[in-house]
């Protein structure tokens, strides 16, 4: 267990904190919606109060919107997948192996204490003391032969994420204003399989299952327990308490949702082309209707011109002028009629083109879905 003095020295060895920014992190999640981990759930009123007090002491330094419930991360799982194809994906068989290791280790309930405020360069946290042997044993079961991404494992409760590159010495001076009080004792009777929406930095956690330390069983939840409104599914599994190999519905749904991005993108592109083709067909039909209407208008104008000419021939000298005007109107009507015919032909061609594009779109959509 790393002592607070060592943690402070490590923090001050960095000149500035690391700035966190909002984004959807698509280069990391690549369209895979949920990331899972094993953690100790310490979302209790005294711990929430201490986290809130720590955030108040660091007011103005932290990224807004951090909604993760108080927890102590034990091990990372990755993105659930039916057929893992990347190093950061796992399936039900991998989860089975972790549960088998927990059952063999028979780790009993234990106690931890949550105390003072310290920090990594990216995030401030509350120190966790105690439970050393149990924590080591749990990590050996859950993440064997895998180092922590930030070096030595440090059990902690994250307070938030830094919003800027602040001088670490100035940040550390704020820690003195935080009055932690006596350590908070937390009895740990279970560990939790948790997750979060991958595109949300600091989004709320949901809980899929709990490993009960005393009973040595994995309990899947009928509904996801979450502190936020972004639960991935309303139902995690359909009743009962089963092992991962018994195909809990929630894990299967999460795994199915992590389909390869490329095929999904192709399907969406095909669908978009299909929609475009349909729209083009409708536009072509509309142009055809417009052309027909223009043709009808031209014929009506021609008939009007002929009537005006007849009226002019039957009139006197002033009627002759009217006849000339009627002839001009007739010529104009003929021109409009020709324009209408051309527009009708253009509309028919556009309609044919729309049908071709629509057919191509449907074919591309079918190809994308197959991938």
BALOBA-1460 file (C-alpha; in Angstrom, 3 decimals):
// residues 371
<rec num="1" residu="x" x="0.000" y="0.000" z="0.000"/>
<rec num="2" residu="x" x="1.503" y="3.349" z="-1.053"/>
<rec num="3" residu="x" x="1.634" y="5.866" z="1.796"/>
<rec num="4" residu="x" x="0.262" y="9.433" z="1.381"/>
<rec num="5" residu="x" x="3.718" y="11.070" z="1.699"/>
<rec num="6" residu="x" x="5.000" y="9.082" z="-1.291"/>
<rec num="7" residu="x" x="1.883" y="9.947" z="-3.281"/>
<rec num="8" residu="x" x="2.405" y="13.660" z="-2.547"/>
<rec num="9" residu="x" x="6.053" y="13.520" z="-3.681"/>
<rec num="10" residu="x" x="5.044" y="11.844" z="-6.935"/>
<rec num="11" residu="x" x="2.397" y="14.481" z="-7.560"/>
<rec num="12" residu="x" x="4.765" y="17.399" z="-6.902"/>
<rec num="13" residu="x" x="7.396" y="15.834" z="-9.168"/>
<rec num="14" residu="x" x="5.150" y="16.792" z="-12.089"/>
<rec num="15" residu="x" x="5.172" y="20.551" z="-12.855"/>
<rec num="16" residu="x" x="1.540" y="20.708" z="-13.940"/>
<rec num="17" residu="x" x="-1.630" y="18.682" z="-13.773"/>
<rec num="18" residu="x" x="-2.954" y="17.018" z="-16.904"/>
<rec num="19" residu="x" x="-5.869" y="18.774" z="-18.587"/>
<rec num="20" residu="x" x="-8.972" y="16.655" z="-19.223"/>
<rec num="21" residu="x" x="-11.384" y="17.689" z="-21.958"/>
<rec num="22" residu="x" x="-14.822" y="16.618" z="-23.027"/>
<rec num="23" residu="x" x="-15.166" y="14.525" z="-26.171"/>
<rec num="24" residu="x" x="-16.614" y="11.242" z="-27.386"/>
<rec num="25" residu="x" x="-13.162" y="9.493" z="-27.539"/>
<rec num="26" residu="x" x="-14.093" y="7.680" z="-30.741"/>
<rec num="27" residu="x" x="-10.458" y="6.765" z="-31.466"/>
<rec num="28" residu="x" x="-10.523" y="4.716" z="-28.252"/>
<rec num="29" residu="x" x="-13.993" y="3.169" z="-28.163"/>
<rec num="30" residu="x" x="-14.374" y="2.816" z="-31.984"/>
<rec num="31" residu="x" x="-18.143" y="2.611" z="-31.708"/>
<rec num="32" residu="x" x="-18.136" y="0.101" z="-28.828"/>
<rec num="33" residu="x" x="-20.637" y="1.604" z="-26.385"/>
<rec num="34" residu="x" x="-19.787" y="0.223" z="-22.912"/>
<rec num="35" residu="x" x="-16.625" y="-0.393" z="-20.888"/>
<rec num="36" residu="x" x="-16.644" y="-2.736" z="-17.858"/>
<rec num="37" residu="x" x="-14.479" y="-3.036" z="-14.736"/>
<rec num="38" residu="x" x="-14.364" y="-4.701" z="-11.325"/>
<rec num="39" residu="x" x="-14.647" y="-2.329" z="-8.345"/>
<rec num="40" residu="x" x="-15.586" y="-1.938" z="-4.705"/>
<rec num="41" residu="x" x="-18.868" y="-0.052" z="-4.460"/>
<rec num="42" residu="x" x="-18.432" y="2.506" z="-1.634"/>
<rec num="43" residu="x" x="-21.337" y="4.748" z="-2.655"/>
<rec num="44" residu="x" x="-22.464" y="5.542" z="0.892"/>
<rec num="45" residu="x" x="-23.624" y="8.799" z="2.441"/>
<rec num="46" residu="x" x="-20.462" y="9.527" z="4.515"/>
<rec num="47" residu="x" x="-18.222" y="8.838" z="1.499"/>
<rec num="48" residu="x" x="-20.360" y="10.995" z="-0.793"/>
<rec num="49" residu="x" x="-20.104" y="13.829" z="1.728"/>
<rec num="50" residu="x" x="-16.319" y="13.535" z="1.915"/>
<rec num="51" residu="x" x="-16.012" y="13.508" z="-1.879"/>
<rec num="52" residu="x" x="-18.213" y="16.626" z="-2.080"/>
<rec num="53" residu="x" x="-16.041" y="18.385" z="0.540"/>
<rec num="54" residu="x" x="-12.907" y="17.530" z="-1.445"/>
<rec num="55" residu="x" x="-14.446" y="18.912" z="-4.632"/>
<rec num="56" residu="x" x="-15.332" y="22.098" z="-2.769"/>
<rec num="57" residu="x" x="-11.692" y="22.475" z="-1.655"/>
<rec num="58" residu="x" x="-10.635" y="22.219" z="-5.326"/>
<rec num="59" residu="x" x="-13.399" y="24.462" z="-6.662"/>
<rec num="60" residu="x" x="-12.529" y="25.940" z="-10.052"/>
<rec num="61" residu="x" x="-9.924" y="23.295" z="-10.885"/>
<rec num="62" residu="x" x="-12.121" y="20.338" z="-11.845"/>
<rec num="63" residu="x" x="-13.978" y="19.393" z="-15.008"/>
<rec num="64" residu="x" x="-17.727" y="19.937" z="-14.725"/>
<rec num="65" residu="x" x="-20.155" y="17.026" z="-14.958"/>
<rec num="66" residu="x" x="-18.194" y="14.258" z="-13.210"/>
<rec num="67" residu="x" x="-20.959" y="11.843" z="-12.117"/>
<rec num="68" residu="x" x="-19.128" y="8.633" z="-11.183"/>
<rec num="69" residu="x" x="-20.342" y="7.213" z="-7.897"/>
<rec num="70" residu="x" x="-17.677" y="6.652" z="-5.197"/>
<rec num="71" residu="x" x="-15.874" y="3.385" z="-5.994"/>
<rec num="72" residu="x" x="-12.461" y="1.736" z="-5.718"/>
<rec num="73" residu="x" x="-11.345" y="0.237" z="-9.025"/>
<rec num="74" residu="x" x="-9.831" y="-3.238" z="-8.654"/>
<rec num="75" residu="x" x="-9.255" y="-4.328" z="-12.261"/>
<rec num="76" residu="x" x="-10.215" y="-3.375" z="-15.783"/>
<rec num="77" residu="x" x="-12.194" y="-5.766" z="-17.971"/>
<rec num="78" residu="x" x="-12.594" y="-3.935" z="-21.276"/>
<rec num="79" residu="x" x="-15.294" y="-3.874" z="-23.917"/>
<rec num="80" residu="x" x="-17.667" y="-6.888" z="-23.834"/>
<rec num="81" residu="x" x="-17.786" y="-8.785" z="-27.121"/>
<rec num="82" residu="x" x="-19.277" y="-12.028" z="-28.403"/>
<rec num="83" residu="x" x="-16.108" y="-12.790" z="-30.371"/>
<rec num="84" residu="x" x="-13.210" y="-10.644" z="-29.060"/>
<rec num="85" residu="x" x="-10.922" y="-9.354" z="-31.803"/>
<rec num="86" residu="x" x="-8.887" y="-6.756" z="-29.894"/>
<rec num="87" residu="x" x="-6.732" y="-6.739" z="-26.752"/>
<rec num="88" residu="x" x="-9.253" y="-4.536" z="-24.912"/>
<rec num="89" residu="x" x="-12.240" y="-6.861" z="-25.520"/>
<rec num="90" residu="x" x="-13.444" y="-9.875" z="-23.512"/>
<rec num="91" residu="x" x="-16.200" y="-12.471" z="-23.656"/>
<rec num="92" residu="x" x="-18.210" y="-14.666" z="-21.264"/>
<rec num="93" residu="x" x="-15.470" y="-17.339" z="-21.213"/>
<rec num="94" residu="x" x="-12.956" y="-14.773" z="-19.947"/>
<rec num="95" residu="x" x="-15.429" y="-13.736" z="-17.278"/>
<rec num="96" residu="x" x="-15.955" y="-17.392" z="-16.322"/>
<rec num="97" residu="x" x="-12.238" y="-17.731" z="-15.675"/>
<rec num="98" residu="x" x="-12.228" y="-14.695" z="-13.355"/>
<rec num="99" residu="x" x="-15.161" y="-16.081" z="-11.369"/>
<rec num="100" residu="x" x="-13.476" y="-19.498" z="-11.101"/>
<rec num="101" residu="x" x="-10.371" y="-17.799" z="-9.703"/>
<rec num="102" residu="x" x="-12.462" y="-15.914" z="-7.136"/>
<rec num="103" residu="x" x="-14.145" y="-19.126" z="-6.050"/>
<rec num="104" residu="x" x="-10.799" y="-20.886" z="-5.631"/>
<rec num="105" residu="x" x="-9.289" y="-17.985" z="-3.633"/>
<rec num="106" residu="x" x="-12.208" y="-17.857" z="-1.155"/>
<rec num="107" residu="x" x="-11.488" y="-14.252" z="-0.118"/>
<rec num="108" residu="x" x="-13.466" y="-13.282" z="2.976"/>
<rec num="109" residu="x" x="-15.154" y="-9.925" z="3.704"/>
<rec num="110" residu="x" x="-12.709" y="-7.234" z="4.856"/>
<rec num="111" residu="x" x="-12.506" y="-3.576" z="5.924"/>
<rec num="112" residu="x" x="-10.970" y="-0.529" z="4.258"/>
<rec num="113" residu="x" x="-10.601" y="3.069" z="5.417"/>
<rec num="114" residu="x" x="-11.089" y="6.171" z="3.270"/>
<rec num="115" residu="x" x="-9.078" y="9.169" z="4.375"/>
<rec num="116" residu="x" x="-7.019" y="12.095" z="3.122"/>
<rec num="117" residu="x" x="-6.940" y="13.978" z="-0.188"/>
<rec num="118" residu="x" x="-4.046" y="13.279" z="-2.575"/>
<rec num="119" residu="x" x="-3.713" y="13.318" z="-6.338"/>
<rec num="120" residu="x" x="-2.461" y="11.814" z="-9.554"/>
<rec num="121" residu="x" x="-1.448" y="14.300" z="-12.240"/>
<rec num="122" residu="x" x="-4.800" y="13.726" z="-13.967"/>
<rec num="123" residu="x" x="-7.187" y="13.441" z="-11.011"/>
<rec num="124" residu="x" x="-7.443" y="14.110" z="-7.265"/>
<rec num="125" residu="x" x="-8.573" y="11.242" z="-5.029"/>
<rec num="126" residu="x" x="-9.228" y="10.094" z="-1.483"/>
<rec num="127" residu="x" x="-6.639" y="7.645" z="-0.163"/>
<rec num="128" residu="x" x="-7.714" y="4.103" z="0.692"/>
<rec num="129" residu="x" x="-5.927" y="2.281" z="3.502"/>
<rec num="130" residu="x" x="-6.321" y="-1.247" z="4.855"/>
<rec num="131" residu="x" x="-7.463" y="-4.433" z="3.171"/>
<rec num="132" residu="x" x="-4.024" y="-4.876" z="1.652"/>
<rec num="133" residu="x" x="-3.888" y="-8.684" z="1.506"/>
<rec num="134" residu="x" x="-7.486" y="-8.943" z="0.339"/>
<rec num="135" residu="x" x="-7.002" y="-6.297" z="-2.356"/>
<rec num="136" residu="x" x="-3.858" y="-8.020" z="-3.615"/>
<rec num="137" residu="x" x="-5.655" y="-11.370" z="-3.724"/>
<rec num="138" residu="x" x="-8.633" y="-9.902" z="-5.562"/>
<rec num="139" residu="x" x="-6.419" y="-8.262" z="-8.175"/>
<rec num="140" residu="x" x="-4.522" y="-11.523" z="-8.666"/>
<rec num="141" residu="x" x="-7.846" y="-13.197" z="-9.497"/>
<rec num="142" residu="x" x="-9.279" y="-10.435" z="-11.647"/>
<rec num="143" residu="x" x="-6.304" y="-9.070" z="-13.570"/>
<rec num="144" residu="x" x="-3.445" y="-11.595" z="-13.416"/>
<rec num="145" residu="x" x="-0.064" y="-10.625" z="-14.870"/>
<rec num="146" residu="x" x="-1.375" y="-7.249" z="-16.053"/>
<rec num="147" residu="x" x="0.167" y="-4.059" z="-14.727"/>
<rec num="148" residu="x" x="-1.837" y="-0.988" z="-13.829"/>
<rec num="149" residu="x" x="-1.815" y="1.609" z="-16.665"/>
<rec num="150" residu="x" x="-0.416" y="4.269" z="-14.288"/>
<rec num="151" residu="x" x="2.289" y="2.057" z="-12.764"/>
<rec num="152" residu="x" x="1.934" y="0.722" z="-9.224"/>
<rec num="153" residu="x" x="-1.636" y="0.027" z="-8.220"/>
<rec num="154" residu="x" x="-2.989" y="2.658" z="-5.803"/>
<rec num="155" residu="x" x="-6.361" y="1.981" z="-4.219"/>
<rec num="156" residu="x" x="-8.306" y="5.257" z="-4.264"/>
<rec num="157" residu="x" x="-11.682" y="6.968" z="-4.602"/>
<rec num="158" residu="x" x="-11.598" y="9.464" z="-7.479"/>
<rec num="159" residu="x" x="-12.833" y="12.969" z="-6.629"/>
<rec num="160" residu="x" x="-12.928" y="14.351" z="-10.171"/>
<rec num="161" residu="x" x="-10.790" y="15.236" z="-13.192"/>
<rec num="162" residu="x" x="-8.615" y="18.317" z="-13.641"/>
<rec num="163" residu="x" x="-9.957" y="20.809" z="-16.192"/>
<rec num="164" residu="x" x="-6.630" y="22.548" z="-16.854"/>
<rec num="165" residu="x" x="-2.865" y="22.418" z="-16.594"/>
<rec num="166" residu="x" x="-2.563" y="23.799" z="-13.084"/>
<rec num="167" residu="x" x="0.802" y="24.136" z="-11.235"/>
<rec num="168" residu="x" x="0.943" y="21.116" z="-8.942"/>
<rec num="169" residu="x" x="2.424" y="23.135" z="-6.071"/>
<rec num="170" residu="x" x="-0.544" y="25.524" z="-6.153"/>
<rec num="171" residu="x" x="-2.986" y="22.618" z="-6.309"/>
<rec num="172" residu="x" x="-1.306" y="20.850" z="-3.383"/>
<rec num="173" residu="x" x="-1.651" y="23.993" z="-1.273"/>
<rec num="174" residu="x" x="-5.427" y="23.570" z="-1.599"/>
<rec num="175" residu="x" x="-5.221" y="20.156" z="0.077"/>
<rec num="176" residu="x" x="-4.485" y="21.841" z="3.419"/>
<rec num="177" residu="x" x="-7.921" y="23.482" z="3.288"/>
<rec num="178" residu="x" x="-9.571" y="20.075" z="3.155"/>
<rec num="179" residu="x" x="-10.397" y="18.799" z="6.625"/>
<rec num="180" residu="x" x="-10.886" y="15.072" z="6.114"/>
<rec num="181" residu="x" x="-11.668" y="14.167" z="9.712"/>
<rec num="182" residu="x" x="-11.204" y="10.605" z="10.943"/>
<rec num="183" residu="x" x="-10.916" y="7.795" z="8.372"/>
<rec num="184" residu="x" x="-14.219" y="6.382" z="7.130"/>
<rec num="185" residu="x" x="-14.458" y="2.643" z="7.750"/>
<rec num="186" residu="x" x="-16.184" y="0.642" z="5.008"/>
<rec num="187" residu="x" x="-17.035" y="-3.031" z="5.427"/>
<rec num="188" residu="x" x="-16.565" y="-4.762" z="2.075"/>
<rec num="189" residu="x" x="-18.866" y="-7.749" z="1.631"/>
<rec num="190" residu="x" x="-18.976" y="-7.848" z="-2.184"/>
<rec num="191" residu="x" x="-17.146" y="-6.727" z="-5.292"/>
<rec num="192" residu="x" x="-19.040" y="-5.397" z="-8.287"/>
<rec num="193" residu="x" x="-18.909" y="-5.826" z="-12.056"/>
<rec num="194" residu="x" x="-19.522" y="-2.235" z="-13.168"/>
<rec num="195" residu="x" x="-19.531" y="-0.322" z="-16.419"/>
<rec num="196" residu="x" x="-20.038" y="3.048" z="-18.027"/>
<rec num="197" residu="x" x="-20.956" y="4.607" z="-21.367"/>
<rec num="198" residu="x" x="-17.638" y="4.822" z="-23.203"/>
<rec num="199" residu="x" x="-18.245" y="8.144" z="-24.945"/>
<rec num="200" residu="x" x="-19.047" y="9.990" z="-21.691"/>
<rec num="201" residu="x" x="-16.057" y="11.217" z="-19.686"/>
<rec num="202" residu="x" x="-16.924" y="10.920" z="-16.009"/>
<rec num="203" residu="x" x="-20.373" y="9.442" z="-16.717"/>
<rec num="204" residu="x" x="-22.336" y="7.481" z="-14.106"/>
<rec num="205" residu="x" x="-21.536" y="3.834" z="-13.403"/>
<rec num="206" residu="x" x="-24.018" y="0.971" z="-13.738"/>
<rec num="207" residu="x" x="-23.719" y="-2.387" z="-11.946"/>
<rec num="208" residu="x" x="-24.303" y="-5.676" z="-13.760"/>
<rec num="209" residu="x" x="-23.405" y="-8.188" z="-11.040"/>
<rec num="210" residu="x" x="-21.903" y="-8.625" z="-7.546"/>
<rec num="211" residu="x" x="-19.559" y="-11.315" z="-6.273"/>
<rec num="212" residu="x" x="-20.692" y="-12.007" z="-2.722"/>
<rec num="213" residu="x" x="-17.578" y="-12.668" z="-0.619"/>
<rec num="214" residu="x" x="-19.302" y="-14.660" z="2.133"/>
<rec num="215" residu="x" x="-21.541" y="-16.793" z="-0.081"/>
<rec num="216" residu="x" x="-18.921" y="-17.146" z="-2.865"/>
<rec num="217" residu="x" x="-21.566" y="-16.617" z="-5.569"/>
<rec num="218" residu="x" x="-22.017" y="-14.193" z="-8.456"/>
<rec num="219" residu="x" x="-25.378" y="-12.436" z="-8.300"/>
<rec num="220" residu="x" x="-26.653" y="-10.908" z="-11.541"/>
<rec num="221" residu="x" x="-29.085" y="-8.021" z="-11.160"/>
<rec num="222" residu="x" x="-32.553" y="-8.006" z="-12.678"/>
<rec num="223" residu="x" x="-32.099" y="-4.290" z="-13.357"/>
<rec num="224" residu="x" x="-28.929" y="-2.265" z="-13.641"/>
<rec num="225" residu="x" x="-28.171" y="-0.332" z="-10.482"/>
<rec num="226" residu="x" x="-27.078" y="3.139" z="-11.584"/>
<rec num="227" residu="x" x="-26.788" y="6.590" z="-10.115"/>
<rec num="228" residu="x" x="-27.618" y="8.251" z="-13.430"/>
<rec num="229" residu="x" x="-30.152" y="8.172" z="-16.210"/>
<rec num="230" residu="x" x="-27.904" y="6.568" z="-18.858"/>
<rec num="231" residu="x" x="-28.419" y="2.907" z="-18.044"/>
<rec num="232" residu="x" x="-27.447" y="0.805" z="-21.056"/>
<rec num="233" residu="x" x="-30.417" y="-1.524" z="-20.753"/>
<rec num="234" residu="x" x="-33.452" y="-1.612" z="-18.521"/>
<rec num="235" residu="x" x="-32.949" y="-5.332" z="-17.875"/>
<rec num="236" residu="x" x="-29.552" y="-6.897" z="-17.245"/>
<rec num="237" residu="x" x="-30.769" y="-10.481" z="-17.243"/>
<rec num="238" residu="x" x="-34.002" y="-12.437" z="-16.840"/>
<rec num="239" residu="x" x="-34.313" y="-13.560" z="-13.230"/>
<rec num="240" residu="x" x="-32.347" y="-15.945" z="-11.024"/>
<rec num="241" residu="x" x="-28.685" y="-16.052" z="-10.043"/>
<rec num="242" residu="x" x="-26.383" y="-17.657" z="-12.591"/>
<rec num="243" residu="x" x="-22.752" y="-17.858" z="-13.574"/>
<rec num="244" residu="x" x="-21.573" y="-16.053" z="-16.748"/>
<rec num="245" residu="x" x="-21.651" y="-19.326" z="-18.711"/>
<rec num="246" residu="x" x="-25.402" y="-19.457" z="-18.103"/>
<rec num="247" residu="x" x="-25.707" y="-16.557" z="-20.565"/>
<rec num="248" residu="x" x="-27.033" y="-13.668" z="-18.453"/>
<rec num="249" residu="x" x="-29.080" y="-11.474" z="-20.742"/>
<rec num="250" residu="x" x="-27.396" y="-8.215" z="-19.747"/>
<rec num="251" residu="x" x="-23.898" y="-9.390" z="-20.641"/>
<rec num="252" residu="x" x="-25.120" y="-10.861" z="-23.920"/>
<rec num="253" residu="x" x="-26.807" y="-7.600" z="-24.841"/>
<rec num="254" residu="x" x="-23.726" y="-5.589" z="-23.962"/>
<rec num="255" residu="x" x="-21.550" y="-7.969" z="-25.992"/>
<rec num="256" residu="x" x="-23.914" y="-7.865" z="-28.957"/>
<rec num="257" residu="x" x="-23.893" y="-4.066" z="-28.898"/>
<rec num="258" residu="x" x="-20.118" y="-4.049" z="-29.433"/>
<rec num="259" residu="x" x="-20.375" y="-5.134" z="-33.088"/>
<rec num="260" residu="x" x="-17.499" y="-4.169" z="-35.432"/>
<rec num="261" residu="x" x="-17.749" y="-0.508" z="-36.354"/>
<rec num="262" residu="x" x="-16.763" y="-1.003" z="-40.009"/>
<rec num="263" residu="x" x="-19.712" y="-3.246" z="-40.884"/>
<rec num="264" residu="x" x="-22.072" y="-1.013" z="-38.976"/>
<rec num="265" residu="x" x="-20.761" y="2.028" z="-40.807"/>
<rec num="266" residu="x" x="-21.175" y="0.292" z="-44.151"/>
<rec num="267" residu="x" x="-24.725" y="-0.643" z="-43.255"/>
<rec num="268" residu="x" x="-25.464" y="2.927" z="-42.276"/>
<rec num="269" residu="x" x="-23.857" y="4.197" z="-45.512"/>
<rec num="270" residu="x" x="-25.887" y="1.732" z="-47.553"/>
<rec num="271" residu="x" x="-29.019" y="2.801" z="-45.785"/>
<rec num="272" residu="x" x="-28.143" y="6.433" z="-46.453"/>
<rec num="273" residu="x" x="-27.623" y="5.694" z="-50.151"/>
<rec num="274" residu="x" x="-30.952" y="3.870" z="-50.220"/>
<rec num="275" residu="x" x="-32.657" y="6.859" z="-48.663"/>
<rec num="276" residu="x" x="-30.883" y="9.133" z="-51.137"/>
<rec num="277" residu="x" x="-32.026" y="6.933" z="-54.023"/>
<rec num="278" residu="x" x="-35.598" y="7.022" z="-52.787"/>
<rec num="279" residu="x" x="-35.422" y="10.779" z="-52.428"/>
<rec num="280" residu="x" x="-34.000" y="11.118" z="-55.935"/>
<rec num="281" residu="x" x="-36.818" y="8.943" z="-57.311"/>
<rec num="282" residu="x" x="-39.388" y="11.093" z="-55.583"/>
<rec num="283" residu="x" x="-37.693" y="14.231" z="-56.948"/>
<rec num="284" residu="x" x="-37.752" y="12.780" z="-60.451"/>
<rec num="285" residu="x" x="-41.430" y="11.991" z="-60.117"/>
<rec num="286" residu="x" x="-42.080" y="15.511" z="-58.898"/>
<rec num="287" residu="x" x="-40.235" y="16.978" z="-61.905"/>
<rec num="288" residu="x" x="-42.283" y="14.739" z="-64.211"/>
<rec num="289" residu="x" x="-45.526" y="15.957" z="-62.689"/>
<rec num="290" residu="x" x="-44.283" y="19.541" z="-63.019"/>
<rec num="291" residu="x" x="-43.449" y="18.934" z="-66.680"/>
<rec num="292" residu="x" x="-46.931" y="17.529" z="-67.358"/>
<rec num="293" residu="x" x="-48.514" y="20.523" z="-65.667"/>
<rec num="294" residu="x" x="-46.383" y="22.888" z="-67.735"/>
<rec num="295" residu="x" x="-47.444" y="21.064" z="-70.913"/>
<rec num="296" residu="x" x="-51.114" y="21.412" z="-69.998"/>
<rec num="297" residu="x" x="-50.579" y="25.096" z="-69.276"/>
<rec num="298" residu="x" x="-48.961" y="25.524" z="-72.710"/>
<rec num="299" residu="x" x="-51.908" y="23.888" z="-74.467"/>
<rec num="300" residu="x" x="-54.348" y="26.148" z="-72.641"/>
<rec num="301" residu="x" x="-52.325" y="29.207" z="-73.609"/>
<rec num="302" residu="x" x="-52.348" y="28.085" z="-77.280"/>
<rec num="303" residu="x" x="-56.133" y="27.702" z="-77.255"/>
<rec num="304" residu="x" x="-56.448" y="31.158" z="-75.742"/>
<rec num="305" residu="x" x="-54.274" y="32.578" z="-78.513"/>
<rec num="306" residu="x" x="-56.410" y="30.992" z="-81.236"/>
<rec num="307" residu="x" x="-59.597" y="32.374" z="-79.665"/>
<rec num="308" residu="x" x="-58.052" y="35.830" z="-79.494"/>
<rec num="309" residu="x" x="-57.065" y="35.589" z="-83.183"/>
<rec num="310" residu="x" x="-60.613" y="34.650" z="-84.242"/>
<rec num="311" residu="x" x="-61.969" y="37.555" z="-82.249"/>
<rec num="312" residu="x" x="-59.500" y="39.896" z="-83.954"/>
<rec num="313" residu="x" x="-60.472" y="38.755" z="-87.457"/>
<rec num="314" residu="x" x="-64.144" y="39.429" z="-86.750"/>
<rec num="315" residu="x" x="-63.453" y="42.936" z="-85.381"/>
<rec num="316" residu="x" x="-62.690" y="46.331" z="-87.054"/>
<rec num="317" residu="x" x="-59.288" y="47.997" z="-87.441"/>
<rec num="318" residu="x" x="-58.797" y="48.110" z="-83.724"/>
<rec num="319" residu="x" x="-59.813" y="44.442" z="-83.733"/>
<rec num="320" residu="x" x="-56.980" y="43.844" z="-86.234"/>
<rec num="321" residu="x" x="-54.575" y="45.066" z="-83.626"/>
<rec num="322" residu="x" x="-56.212" y="42.749" z="-81.137"/>
<rec num="323" residu="x" x="-55.847" y="39.934" z="-83.671"/>
<rec num="324" residu="x" x="-52.134" y="40.648" z="-83.916"/>
<rec num="325" residu="x" x="-51.927" y="40.556" z="-80.159"/>
<rec num="326" residu="x" x="-53.828" y="37.277" z="-80.149"/>
<rec num="327" residu="x" x="-51.360" y="35.822" z="-82.614"/>
<rec num="328" residu="x" x="-48.498" y="36.840" z="-80.355"/>
<rec num="329" residu="x" x="-50.240" y="35.225" z="-77.397"/>
<rec num="330" residu="x" x="-50.751" y="32.108" z="-79.482"/>
<rec num="331" residu="x" x="-47.054" y="31.988" z="-80.340"/>
<rec num="332" residu="x" x="-46.211" y="32.416" z="-76.661"/>
<rec num="333" residu="x" x="-48.601" y="29.602" z="-75.778"/>
<rec num="334" residu="x" x="-46.893" y="27.331" z="-78.282"/>
<rec num="335" residu="x" x="-43.506" y="28.145" z="-76.737"/>
<rec num="336" residu="x" x="-44.817" y="27.394" z="-73.247"/>
<rec num="337" residu="x" x="-46.265" y="24.144" z="-74.565"/>
<rec num="338" residu="x" x="-42.843" y="23.158" z="-75.975"/>
<rec num="339" residu="x" x="-41.200" y="24.063" z="-72.677"/>
<rec num="340" residu="x" x="-43.748" y="21.919" z="-70.837"/>
<rec num="341" residu="x" x="-43.001" y="18.973" z="-73.095"/>
<rec num="342" residu="x" x="-39.263" y="19.368" z="-72.440"/>
<rec num="343" residu="x" x="-39.864" y="19.601" z="-68.699"/>
<rec num="344" residu="x" x="-42.008" y="16.449" z="-68.859"/>
<rec num="345" residu="x" x="-39.198" y="14.592" z="-70.626"/>
<rec num="346" residu="x" x="-36.703" y="15.834" z="-68.029"/>
<rec num="347" residu="x" x="-39.013" y="14.693" z="-65.227"/>
<rec num="348" residu="x" x="-39.283" y="11.220" z="-66.734"/>
<rec num="349" residu="x" x="-35.485" y="10.974" z="-67.008"/>
<rec num="350" residu="x" x="-35.058" y="12.121" z="-63.407"/>
<rec num="351" residu="x" x="-37.615" y="9.542" z="-62.284"/>
<rec num="352" residu="x" x="-35.665" y="6.775" z="-64.011"/>
<rec num="353" residu="x" x="-32.415" y="8.034" z="-62.465"/>
<rec num="354" residu="x" x="-34.046" y="8.111" z="-59.031"/>
<rec num="355" residu="x" x="-35.192" y="4.515" z="-59.425"/>
<rec num="356" residu="x" x="-31.650" y="3.425" z="-60.385"/>
<rec num="357" residu="x" x="-30.069" y="5.250" z="-57.414"/>
<rec num="358" residu="x" x="-32.727" y="3.820" z="-55.091"/>
<rec num="359" residu="x" x="-31.947" y="0.291" z="-56.277"/>
<rec num="360" residu="x" x="-28.220" y="0.884" z="-55.778"/>
<rec num="361" residu="x" x="-28.909" y="2.272" z="-52.296"/>
<rec num="362" residu="x" x="-30.913" y="-0.806" z="-51.307"/>
<rec num="363" residu="x" x="-28.100" y="-3.043" z="-52.549"/>
<rec num="364" residu="x" x="-25.466" y="-1.080" z="-50.619"/>
<rec num="365" residu="x" x="-27.602" y="-1.233" z="-47.465"/>
<rec num="366" residu="x" x="-27.932" y="-4.992" z="-47.769"/>
<rec num="367" residu="x" x="-24.154" y="-5.303" z="-48.244"/>
<rec num="368" residu="x" x="-23.414" y="-3.169" z="-45.176"/>
<rec num="369" residu="x" x="-25.794" y="-5.222" z="-43.036"/>
<rec num="370" residu="x" x="-24.121" y="-8.436" z="-44.105"/>
<rec num="371" residu="x" x="-20.751" y="-7.144" z="-42.930"/>
